[in-house]
Amino acid sequence: MNEVDIIFVPFFTRDIQGYHRVRYSAQSRAVENYLYTIISGSSGNLLSPSDLCGYSRSSILTPSDIGFPESAVLAEADSGNQTMVTGDLDINLLHELRLNGTVKPLEDRREDVYSLTLKIPIQIIKVD
């Protein structure tokens, strides 16, 4: 079975409340599915329309388990700064914790209650 290890979430929000909706949703996906989520937002003023101003803080979010930061945040930009966030992602640790982590959310699914089916196949991009 092919597993997803990283979800990339580009976004634009106009205010801090919008940013928090994106960030907390992305962090939930990382914790629930034992994967990384990388959120990358646009911030600052756009040239057109001139009244459109964005708020963001790009982040690398992790599962919440042994071997990852307690906060489940590997790296996070300061607000209001145009910067790049970097961090080392340990894909092998993800795979290990999916088998032997504190909890195993992927094994606790109720397939008798629901099933997941894809309408469009997932495109898998391998990076060497």
HELIX and SHEET records of a PDB file:
HELIX    1   1 ILE A   16  ASN A   33  1                                  18    
HELIX    2   2 ILE A   91  ASN A  100  1                                  10    
SHEET    1   A 4 ILE A   6  PHE A  11  0                                        
SHEET    2   A 4 TYR A  36  GLY A  41  1                                        
SHEET    3   A 4 SER A  59  LEU A  61 -1                                        
SHEET    4   A 4 VAL A  73  GLU A  76 -1                                        
SHEET    1   B 2 GLY A  44  ASN A  45  0                                        
SHEET    2   B 2 CYS A  53  GLY A  54 -1                                        
END                                                                             
